[in-house]
Every structure is written in structure tokens, then in C-alpha cells.
Amino acid sequence: MKLRRLNSNDAQRMYDWMHDTSVVEKMQTDFRSKTMEDCNAFIANSYTQQNRHMAIVDDNDIYMGTVSLKHITDQTAEFAITICKDAMGKGYSSWAMKEIIRIAFEQYNINTIYWCVAPDNIRALKFYDKNGYKRVTMGKIEYVDGYTQEQRRQYIWYKITK
């Protein structure tokens, strides 16, 4: 397993998970409406000062998912991860999450990482809880941007600090 920058070879497998209902049904974004052009545009803009979207790949450099640090500002970042269905249950998510957090703290000078999960996304909640990530109240995530008041109140929030 390793992380690397996304490239055009990843687009087809990315598109495939976006159109797999079992993967995306509880996610905030409507990925099923995304096109192959959307995937290619995402890949082309995946590595900027504010966003670092990385490919999670197997030992043969096959794309298994994406792990992200988004909205990077003032030593904070929002975390996100998505794994292809055929990679689920094989340790990619746990490994990639630990690795991107390590990179954020050691290389990008980020001190706080946060993320949220819809309350009905039981698979994700079980994953984060099983891996020891701690839930926090919204009041402790005051710097969140891009969420409605309802989403801020409704979602389950996590935060990790350096």
C-alpha cells in the first residue's frame, strides 16, 4: 500500500465507485451524477495549496480509493476518504487514514484535522469508532466552512489534534 498523487489512470476506478450505490448511498455528495469528465477534472485539480487528494494504491499501483485533506487553512484541514468496494475490509482505509494524518502533522504543519459523518452512515461511524477516533461536539469545530447550520448540528463530528 502507498499514497501517491492521483493521475488519469485512476479515473475509471474512481468513476466506478462513484456509481456503486453500496459505496455512495450514505455520502453527502451525489456522486452518482458525476461523469468521467468530472473525474478527470477532479484529478487535474486534486493537488493544490488548499486541497491534497491522494490515491490509495496497492502494491501494483492500482487505485483503491482516495484520501483527502481539504480546505487547508491556518493549520487545520478537513479529512475525507473513499474506498472502492473491492478494497473494503482489506486494511486500506485504516492504513491510508493513519498515513494522511501523519503526513498532515509532519509535512504540512497542520495541527487539527476534522471531519463529519451523516448519522445514518453506520458503516463509516463503526469504522472511525473502531479505529479509536473520538467524536466531538460541534462547538469544538468552530472553523468548519461549507456546511449549513442544519448539517453542523445533525452530523457526527470527529477531530484529531497534533
MDTraj code that builds the backbone (N, CA, C; nanometers):
import mdtraj as md
import numpy as np

residues = "MET LYS LEU ARG ARG LEU ASN SER ASN ASP ALA GLN ARG MET TYR ASP TRP MET HIS ASP THR SER VAL VAL GLU LYS MET GLN THR ASP PHE ARG SER LYS THR MET GLU ASP CYS ASN ALA PHE ILE ALA ASN SER TYR THR GLN GLN ASN ARG HIS MET ALA ILE VAL ASP ASP ASN ASP ILE TYR MET GLY THR VAL SER LEU LYS HIS ILE THR ASP GLN THR ALA GLU PHE ALA ILE THR ILE CYS LYS ASP ALA MET GLY LYS GLY TYR SER SER TRP ALA MET LYS GLU ILE ILE ARG ILE ALA PHE GLU GLN TYR ASN ILE ASN THR ILE TYR TRP CYS VAL ALA PRO ASP ASN ILE ARG ALA LEU LYS PHE TYR ASP LYS ASN GLY TYR LYS ARG VAL THR MET GLY LYS ILE GLU TYR VAL ASP GLY TYR THR GLN GLU GLN ARG ARG GLN TYR ILE TRP TYR LYS ILE THR LYS".split()
xyz = np.array([
    [0.0838, -0.1191, 0.0000],
    [0.0000, 0.0000, 0.0000],
    [0.0874, 0.1242, 0.0000],
    [0.0406, 0.2240, -0.0704],
    [0.1083, 0.3525, -0.0645],
    [0.0102, 0.4611, -0.1076],
    [0.0490, 0.5850, -0.0754],
    [-0.0241, 0.7022, -0.1232],
    [0.0603, 0.7670, -0.2317],
    [-0.0088, 0.8176, -0.3331],
    [0.0581, 0.8931, -0.4370],
    [-0.0412, 0.9939, -0.4935],
    [0.0092, 1.0859, -0.5736],
    [-0.0796, 1.1808, -0.6387],
    [-0.1728, 1.1066, -0.7344],
    [-0.2952, 1.1551, -0.7441],
    [-0.3903, 1.0982, -0.8398],
    [-0.3408, 1.1223, -0.9815],
    [-0.3715, 1.0297, -1.0731],
    [-0.3394, 1.0511, -1.2145],
    [-0.4526, 0.9979, -1.3012],
    [-0.4431, 1.0231, -1.4289],
    [-0.5524, 0.9898, -1.5209],
    [-0.5830, 0.8402, -1.5249],
    [-0.4876, 0.7556, -1.4906],
    [-0.5135, 0.6115, -1.4864],
    [-0.6130, 0.5732, -1.3771],
    [-0.6355, 0.6620, -1.2808],
    [-0.7259, 0.6346, -1.1692],
    [-0.8718, 0.6652, -1.2025],
    [-0.8962, 0.7362, -1.3113],
    [-1.0301, 0.7886, -1.3400],
    [-1.1368, 0.6796, -1.3518],
    [-1.1087, 0.5698, -1.4184],
    [-1.2113, 0.4673, -1.4383],
    [-1.2538, 0.4027, -1.3073],
    [-1.1581, 0.3668, -1.2231],
    [-1.1948, 0.3061, -1.0943],
    [-1.2624, 0.4084, -1.0033],
    [-1.2216, 0.5345, -1.0120],
    [-1.2888, 0.6399, -0.9371],
    [-1.4343, 0.6512, -0.9832],
    [-1.4545, 0.6560, -1.1116],
    [-1.5893, 0.6632, -1.1679],
    [-1.6726, 0.5424, -1.1227],
    [-1.6112, 0.4250, -1.1203],
    [-1.6827, 0.3026, -1.0813],
    [-1.7356, 0.3105, -0.9380],
    [-1.6516, 0.3572, -0.8409],
    [-1.7036, 0.3637, -0.7040],
    [-1.8098, 0.4721, -0.6912],
    [-1.7963, 0.5795, -0.7700],
    [-1.8960, 0.6867, -0.7649],
    [-2.0341, 0.6392, -0.8100],
    [-2.0384, 0.5347, -0.8891],
    [-2.1647, 0.4834, -0.9407],
    [-2.2038, 0.3502, -0.8764],
    [-2.1377, 0.3150, -0.7672],
    [-2.1708, 0.1955, -0.6900],
    [-2.2545, 0.2397, -0.5703],
    [-2.3838, 0.2121, -0.5771],
    [-2.4766, 0.2566, -0.4722],
    [-2.4327, 0.2095, -0.3349],
    [-2.3795, 0.0901, -0.3238],
    [-2.3391, 0.0385, -0.1929],
    [-2.2239, 0.1196, -0.1332],
    [-2.1487, 0.1894, -0.2149],
    [-2.0382, 0.2720, -0.1658],
    [-2.0870, 0.4127, -0.1309],
    [-2.1719, 0.4720, -0.2136],
    [-2.2032, 0.6148, -0.2020],
    [-2.3390, 0.6485, -0.1411],
    [-2.4209, 0.5493, -0.1095],
    [-2.5592, 0.5784, -0.0692],
    [-2.5720, 0.6656, 0.0547],
    [-2.4772, 0.6668, 0.1442],
    [-2.4867, 0.7455, 0.2681],
    [-2.3947, 0.8672, 0.2687],
    [-2.3363, 0.8995, 0.1547],
    [-2.2440, 1.0128, 0.1475],
    [-2.3194, 1.1418, 0.1201],
    [-2.2577, 1.2532, 0.1575],
    [-2.3192, 1.3851, 0.1433],
    [-2.3301, 1.4287, -0.0024],
    [-2.2310, 1.3953, -0.0833],
    [-2.2278, 1.4364, -0.2237],
    [-2.3022, 1.3360, -0.3104],
    [-2.3705, 1.3856, -0.4134],
    [-2.4380, 1.2991, -0.5093],
    [-2.3367, 1.2540, -0.6141],
    [-2.2575, 1.1534, -0.5803],
    [-2.1543, 1.1068, -0.6709],
    [-2.2112, 1.0374, -0.7942],
    [-2.3295, 0.9800, -0.7828],
    [-2.3866, 0.9071, -0.8970],
    [-2.4153, 0.9987, -1.0153],
    [-2.4211, 1.1294, -0.9932],
    [-2.4435, 1.2232, -1.1041],
    [-2.3125, 1.2636, -1.1719],
    [-2.2000, 1.2193, -1.1196],
    [-2.0695, 1.2578, -1.1743],
    [-2.0397, 1.1809, -1.3027],
    [-1.9708, 1.2480, -1.3936],
    [-1.9325, 1.1899, -1.5218],
    [-1.7836, 1.1569, -1.5218],
    [-1.7393, 1.0902, -1.6262],
    [-1.5963, 1.0635, -1.6408],
    [-1.5204, 1.1954, -1.6538],
    [-1.5806, 1.2935, -1.7178],
    [-1.5175, 1.4257, -1.7280],
    [-1.5009, 1.4884, -1.5898],
    [-1.6004, 1.4688, -1.5016],
    [-1.5886, 1.5183, -1.3643],
    [-1.4706, 1.4520, -1.2933],
    [-1.4548, 1.3218, -1.3134],
    [-1.3425, 1.2510, -1.2510],
    [-1.2096, 1.3069, -1.2996],
    [-1.1974, 1.3261, -1.4289],
    [-1.0726, 1.3793, -1.4847],
    [-1.0450, 1.5217, -1.4360],
    [-1.1493, 1.6031, -1.4251],
    [-1.1318, 1.7399, -1.3747],
    [-1.0897, 1.7374, -1.2278],
    [-1.1503, 1.6488, -1.1482],
    [-1.1122, 1.6352, -1.0076],
    [-0.9649, 1.5963, -0.9975],
    [-0.9234, 1.4988, -1.0765],
    [-0.7844, 1.4540, -1.0740],
    [-0.6906, 1.5680, -1.1131],
    [-0.7263, 1.6427, -1.2150],
    [-0.6414, 1.7530, -1.2625],
    [-0.6235, 1.8609, -1.1567],
    [-0.7229, 1.8778, -1.0700],
    [-0.7179, 1.9823, -0.9664],
    [-0.7037, 1.9242, -0.8260],
    [-0.6487, 1.8057, -0.8161],
    [-0.6501, 1.7331, -0.6887],
    [-0.5383, 1.7706, -0.5927],
    [-0.4408, 1.8444, -0.6376],
    [-0.3253, 1.8707, -0.5523],
    [-0.2932, 2.0194, -0.5568],
    [-0.3531, 2.0925, -0.4636],
    [-0.3354, 2.2366, -0.4574],
    [-0.2945, 2.2759, -0.3158],
    [-0.2740, 2.4046, -0.2942],
    [-0.2400, 2.4538, -0.1605],
    [-0.3524, 2.4266, -0.0610],
    [-0.4774, 2.4338, -0.1064],
    [-0.5922, 2.4169, -0.0169],
    [-0.6437, 2.2736, -0.0095],
    [-0.6123, 2.1901, -0.1066],
    [-0.6647, 2.0528, -0.1113],
    [-0.5557, 1.9562, -0.1552],
    [-0.5442, 1.8470, -0.0817],
    [-0.4500, 1.7406, -0.1170],
    [-0.5297, 1.6104, -0.1223],
    [-0.5701, 1.5717, -0.2419],
    [-0.6411, 1.4465, -0.2643],
    [-0.5388, 1.3468, -0.3166],
    [-0.5216, 1.2372, -0.2480],
    [-0.4196, 1.1388, -0.2822],
    [-0.4844, 1.0050, -0.3168],
    [-0.4214, 0.9339, -0.4093],
    [-0.4656, 0.7991, -0.4441],
    [-0.4107, 0.7012, -0.3410],
    [-0.4952, 0.6098, -0.3001],
    [-0.4532, 0.4956, -0.2200],
    [-0.4355, 0.3832, -0.3215],
    [-0.3161, 0.3256, -0.3289],
    [-0.2905, 0.2235, -0.4298],
    [-0.2341, 0.0967, -0.3660],
    [-0.2544, -0.0146, -0.4363],
    [-0.1992, -0.1412, -0.3892],
    [-0.0542, -0.1544, -0.4353],
    [0.0055, -0.2695, -0.4119],
    [0.1470, -0.2894, -0.4457],
    [0.1724, -0.2885, -0.5958],
    [0.0668, -0.3015, -0.6765],
    [0.0798, -0.2955, -0.8222],
    [0.0390, -0.1595, -0.8781],
    [0.0279, -0.0594, -0.7899],
    [-0.0093, 0.0769, -0.8266],
    [-0.1515, 0.0870, -0.8811],
    [-0.2388, -0.0035, -0.8389],
    [-0.3798, 0.0006, -0.8777],
    [-0.4548, 0.0862, -0.7762],
    [-0.5316, 0.1809, -0.8259],
    [-0.6119, 0.2723, -0.7432],
    [-0.7132, 0.1936, -0.6611],
    [-0.7136, 0.2183, -0.5306],
    [-0.8079, 0.1547, -0.4382],
    [-0.9016, 0.2554, -0.3735],
    [-0.8698, 0.3847, -0.3840],
    [-0.9543, 0.4863, -0.3244],
    [-0.8808, 0.6190, -0.3166],
    [-0.9488, 0.7150, -0.2559],
    [-0.8938, 0.8493, -0.2404],
    [-0.8979, 0.8888, -0.0939],
    [-0.7905, 0.9472, -0.0460],
    [-0.7863, 1.0038, 0.0882],
    [-0.7485, 1.1502, 0.0721],
    [-0.8156, 1.2369, 0.1487],
    [-0.8029, 1.3799, 0.1239],
    [-0.7846, 1.4617, 0.2500],
    [-0.7109, 1.5705, 0.2321],
    [-0.7087, 1.6829, 0.3246],
    [-0.7655, 1.7985, 0.2445],
    [-0.8771, 1.8529, 0.2902],
    [-0.9476, 1.9580, 0.2166],
    [-0.9530, 2.0847, 0.3005],
    [-0.9742, 2.1959, 0.2325],
    [-0.9908, 2.3252, 0.2996],
    [-0.8753, 2.3524, 0.3965],
    [-0.7543, 2.3298, 0.3518],
    [-0.6363, 2.3501, 0.4364],
    [-0.6159, 2.4997, 0.4573],
    [-0.6293, 2.5426, 0.5830],
    [-0.6079, 2.6829, 0.6193],
    [-0.5640, 2.6917, 0.7641],
    [-0.4761, 2.7832, 0.7921],
    [-0.4382, 2.8139, 0.9304],
    [-0.4170, 2.6903, 1.0167],
    [-0.3441, 2.5959, 0.9648],
    [-0.3070, 2.4743, 1.0375],
    [-0.4238, 2.3812, 1.0662],
    [-0.5328, 2.3923, 0.9901],
    [-0.6445, 2.2987, 1.0024],
    [-0.6759, 2.2415, 0.8648],
    [-0.7392, 2.1251, 0.8642],
    [-0.7820, 2.0629, 0.7393],
    [-0.8998, 1.9707, 0.7681],
    [-0.9833, 1.9551, 0.6672],
    [-1.0922, 1.8589, 0.6745],
    [-1.0446, 1.7301, 0.6079],
    [-1.0741, 1.6190, 0.6694],
    [-1.0360, 1.4867, 0.6208],
    [-1.1520, 1.4239, 0.5450],
    [-1.1201, 1.3438, 0.4428],
    [-1.2204, 1.2630, 0.3733],
    [-1.1514, 1.1392, 0.3165],
    [-1.2294, 1.0328, 0.3027],
    [-1.1759, 0.9097, 0.2441],
    [-1.2887, 0.8343, 0.1754],
    [-1.2552, 0.7711, 0.0645],
    [-1.3469, 0.6823, -0.0051],
    [-1.2661, 0.5659, -0.0604],
    [-1.3214, 0.4482, -0.0449],
    [-1.2541, 0.3262, -0.0882],
    [-1.3433, 0.2520, -0.1878],
    [-1.2820, 0.1951, -0.2893],
    [-1.3552, 0.1109, -0.3843],
    [-1.4114, -0.0108, -0.3107],
    [-1.5228, -0.0597, -0.3565],
    [-1.5877, -0.1723, -0.2894],
    [-1.4950, -0.2929, -0.2774],
    [-1.4187, -0.3236, -0.3833],
    [-1.3316, -0.4408, -0.3784],
    [-1.2116, -0.4227, -0.2850],
    [-1.1904, -0.3007, -0.2340],
    [-1.0817, -0.2751, -0.1393],
    [-1.1304, -0.2723, 0.0052],
    [-1.2624, -0.2717, 0.0246],
    [-1.3176, -0.2643, 0.1606],
    [-1.2839, -0.3909, 0.2394],
    [-1.2532, -0.3691, 0.3669],
    [-1.2234, -0.4807, 0.4559],
    [-1.0832, -0.5370, 0.4408],
    [-0.9973, -0.4688, 0.3666],
    [-0.8617, -0.5189, 0.3425],
    [-0.7539, -0.4324, 0.4064],
    [-0.7941, -0.3359, 0.4890],
    [-0.6985, -0.2548, 0.5621],
    [-0.6558, -0.1260, 0.4938],
    [-0.7028, -0.1005, 0.3727],
    [-0.6630, 0.0207, 0.3015],
    [-0.7073, 0.1471, 0.3749],
    [-0.8301, 0.1493, 0.4221],
    [-0.8834, 0.2694, 0.4883],
    [-0.8058, 0.3018, 0.6150],
    [-0.7873, 0.2032, 0.7012],
    [-0.7158, 0.2270, 0.8271],
    [-0.5747, 0.2772, 0.8005],
    [-0.5053, 0.2099, 0.7090],
    [-0.3684, 0.2483, 0.6777],
    [-0.3632, 0.3886, 0.6183],
    [-0.4479, 0.4157, 0.5185],
    [-0.4444, 0.5455, 0.4492],
    [-0.4797, 0.6598, 0.5440],
    [-0.5725, 0.6371, 0.6334],
    [-0.6111, 0.7423, 0.7267],
    [-0.4941, 0.7755, 0.8194],
    [-0.4321, 0.6742, 0.8743],
    [-0.3163, 0.6987, 0.9619],
    [-0.2041, 0.7681, 0.8853],
    [-0.1832, 0.7273, 0.7608],
    [-0.0742, 0.7847, 0.6814],
    [-0.1011, 0.9307, 0.6464],
    [-0.2216, 0.9655, 0.6058],
    [-0.2501, 1.1047, 0.5692],
    [-0.2458, 1.1950, 0.6928],
    [-0.2865, 1.1427, 0.8073],
    [-0.2768, 1.2202, 0.9312],
    [-0.1295, 1.2430, 0.9664],
    [-0.0486, 1.1396, 0.9530],
    [0.0956, 1.1539, 0.9785],
    [0.1551, 1.2597, 0.8850],
    [0.1238, 1.2519, 0.7574],
    [0.1747, 1.3479, 0.6596],
    [0.1280, 1.4894, 0.6939],
    [0.0010, 1.5026, 0.7292],
    [-0.0531, 1.6346, 0.7642],
    [0.0241, 1.6967, 0.8794],
    [0.0476, 1.6195, 0.9843],
    [0.1161, 1.6707, 1.1021],
    [0.2655, 1.6939, 1.0772],
    [0.3303, 1.6018, 1.0076],
    [0.4760, 1.6093, 0.9912],
    [0.5211, 1.6952, 0.8739],
    [0.4471, 1.6949, 0.7635],
    [0.4944, 1.7634, 0.6430],
    [0.4200, 1.8930, 0.6125],
    [0.2917, 1.9010, 0.6471],
    [0.2115, 2.0173, 0.6091],
    [0.1883, 2.1152, 0.7235],
    [0.2446, 2.0870, 0.8413],
    [0.2305, 2.1757, 0.9568],
    [0.0845, 2.1973, 0.9975],
    [0.0033, 2.0966, 0.9779],
    [-0.1365, 2.1012, 1.0202],
    [-0.1428, 2.0527, 1.1645],
    [-0.2213, 2.1216, 1.2468],
    [-0.2348, 2.0842, 1.3875],
    [-0.3688, 2.0193, 1.4190],
    [-0.4713, 2.0478, 1.3383],
    [-0.6051, 1.9969, 1.3667],
    [-0.6699, 1.9449, 1.2389],
    [-0.7239, 1.8244, 1.2478],
    [-0.7967, 1.7632, 1.1365],
    [-0.9356, 1.7288, 1.1873],
    [-1.0369, 1.7626, 1.1080],
    [-1.1754, 1.7347, 1.1456],
    [-1.2481, 1.6717, 1.0280],
    [-1.3583, 1.6065, 1.0578],
    [-1.4456, 1.5514, 0.9547],
    [-1.5806, 1.5198, 1.0158],
    [-1.6772, 1.4954, 0.9305],
    [-1.8102, 1.4641, 0.9807],
    [-1.8696, 1.3479, 0.9029],
    [-1.9706, 1.2865, 0.9648],
    [-2.0376, 1.1705, 0.9071],
    [-2.1868, 1.1873, 0.9298],
    [-2.2640, 1.1565, 0.8278],
    [-2.4095, 1.1574, 0.8441],
    [-2.4467, 1.0516, 0.9474],
    [-2.5438, 1.0814, 1.0333],
    [-2.5769, 0.9880, 1.1407],
    [-2.6268, 0.8517, 1.0924],
    [-2.6749, 0.8438, 0.9691],
    [-2.7229, 0.7139, 0.9190],
    [-2.6147, 0.6370, 0.8427],
    [-2.4923, 0.6901, 0.8384],
    [-2.3827, 0.6203, 0.7718],
    [-2.3139, 0.5299, 0.8746],
    [-2.3808, 0.4236, 0.9077],
    [-2.3370, 0.3337, 1.0143],
    [-2.2008, 0.2710, 0.9833],
    [-2.1786, 0.2337, 0.8585],
    [-2.0506, 0.1717, 0.8216],
    [-1.9348, 0.2662, 0.8547],
    [-1.9463, 0.3939, 0.8181],
    [-1.8389, 0.4905, 0.8450],
    [-1.8236, 0.5145, 0.9951],
    [-1.9355, 0.5319, 1.0642],
    [-1.9274, 0.5558, 1.2090],
    [-1.8583, 0.4392, 1.2799],
    [-1.8936, 0.3173, 1.2437],
    [-1.8296, 0.1997, 1.3052],
    [-1.6803, 0.1982, 1.2754],
    [-1.6426, 0.2331, 1.1522],
    [-1.5012, 0.2358, 1.1147],
    [-1.4242, 0.3345, 1.2016],
    [-1.4724, 0.4587, 1.2108],
    [-1.3991, 0.5604, 1.2874],
    [-1.3956, 0.5258, 1.4361],
    [-1.5070, 0.4792, 1.4899],
    [-1.5104, 0.4432, 1.6317],
    [-1.4177, 0.3242, 1.6599],
    [-1.4215, 0.2230, 1.5731],
    [-1.3375, 0.1041, 1.5900],
    [-1.1892, 0.1400, 1.5859],
    [-1.1553, 0.2392, 1.5055],
    [-1.0157, 0.2802, 1.4927],
    [-0.9734, 0.3836, 1.5965],
    [-1.0608, 0.4127, 1.6928],
    [-1.0239, 0.4950, 1.8071],
    [-1.0341, 0.6451, 1.7874],
    [-1.0993, 0.6895, 1.6809],
    [-1.1165, 0.8330, 1.6607],
    [-1.2319, 0.8813, 1.7478],
    [-1.2139, 0.9967, 1.8074],
    [-1.3081, 1.0469, 1.9067],
    [-1.4076, 1.1457, 1.8474],
    [-1.5327, 1.1254, 1.8822],
    [-1.6385, 1.2177, 1.8427],
    [-1.6286, 1.3433, 1.9288],
    [-1.6653, 1.4572, 1.8697],
    [-1.6638, 1.5832, 1.9427],
    [-1.7941, 1.6573, 1.9179],
    [-1.8220, 1.7533, 2.0039],
    [-1.9407, 1.8362, 1.9834],
    [-1.9083, 1.9451, 1.8829],
    [-2.0092, 1.9912, 1.8129],
    [-1.9902, 2.0905, 1.7087],
    [-1.9242, 2.2175, 1.7611],
    [-1.9486, 2.2537, 1.8843],
    [-1.8900, 2.3737, 1.9413],
    [-1.7381, 2.3723, 1.9403],
    [-1.6800, 2.2520, 1.9346],
    [-1.5346, 2.2395, 1.9318],
    [-1.4792, 2.2400, 1.7896],
    [-1.5662, 2.2598, 1.6914],
    [-1.5260, 2.2631, 1.5499],
    [-1.5734, 2.3959, 1.4919],
    [-1.5320, 2.5052, 1.5490],
    [-1.5834, 2.6368, 1.5107],
    [-1.5371, 2.6844, 1.3737],
    [-1.4321, 2.6273, 1.3180],
    [-1.3749, 2.6751, 1.1937],
    [-1.4272, 2.6026, 1.0699],
    [-1.5295, 2.5221, 1.0825],
    [-1.5852, 2.4469, 0.9700],
    [-1.6504, 2.5413, 0.8700],
    [-1.6204, 2.5190, 0.7441],
    [-1.6763, 2.6012, 0.6381],
    [-1.7485, 2.5102, 0.5385],
    [-1.8485, 2.5623, 0.4717],
    [-1.9150, 2.4874, 0.3671],
    [-2.0270, 2.3959, 0.4127],
    [-2.0698, 2.4080, 0.5368],
    [-2.1792, 2.3264, 0.5883],
    [-2.2916, 2.4178, 0.6356],
    [-2.4138, 2.3746, 0.6128],
    [-2.5283, 2.4509, 0.6623],
    [-2.5370, 2.4349, 0.8135],
    [-2.6115, 2.5231, 0.8771],
    [-2.6327, 2.5112, 1.0215],
    [-2.6950, 2.3760, 1.0552],
    [-2.7890, 2.3314, 0.9734],
    [-2.8542, 2.2019, 0.9957],
    [-2.7508, 2.0885, 0.9890],
    [-2.6646, 2.0916, 0.8900],
    [-2.5614, 1.9885, 0.8782],
    [-2.4649, 1.9946, 0.9965],
    [-2.4283, 2.1126, 1.0357],
    [-2.3382, 2.1258, 1.1508],
    [-2.3990, 2.0644, 1.2759],
    [-2.5273, 2.0832, 1.2916],
    [-2.5958, 2.0304, 1.4094],
    [-2.6233, 1.8804, 1.3964],
    [-2.6601, 1.8360, 1.2784],
    [-2.7060, 1.6989, 1.2579],
    [-2.5922, 1.5960, 1.2482],
    [-2.4824, 1.6313, 1.1818],
    [-2.3765, 1.5342, 1.1553],
    [-2.2991, 1.4984, 1.2816],
    [-2.2359, 1.3829, 1.2756],
    [-2.1455, 1.3365, 1.3820],
    [-2.0066, 1.3871, 1.3445],
    [-1.9425, 1.4591, 1.4361],
    [-1.8139, 1.5233, 1.4082],
    [-1.7006, 1.4529, 1.4806],
    [-1.5858, 1.4517, 1.4155],
    [-1.4638, 1.3971, 1.4709],
    [-1.3542, 1.5025, 1.4577],
    [-1.2576, 1.4974, 1.5497],
    [-1.1454, 1.5892, 1.5444],
    [-1.0241, 1.5197, 1.6051],
    [-0.9112, 1.5440, 1.5423],
    [-0.7850, 1.4933, 1.5953],
    [-0.6858, 1.6086, 1.5913],
    [-0.6058, 1.6214, 1.6974],
    [-0.5065, 1.7280, 1.7033],
    [-0.3682, 1.6682, 1.7208],
    [-0.2715, 1.7446, 1.6784],
    [-0.1306, 1.7030, 1.6838],
    [-0.0864, 1.6800, 1.8260],
])
top = md.Topology()
chain = top.add_chain()
for i, resn in enumerate(residues, 1):
    res = top.add_residue(resn, chain, resSeq=i)
    for name in ("N", "CA", "C"):
        top.add_atom(name, md.element.get_by_symbol(name[0]), res)
traj = md.Trajectory(xyz[None], top)
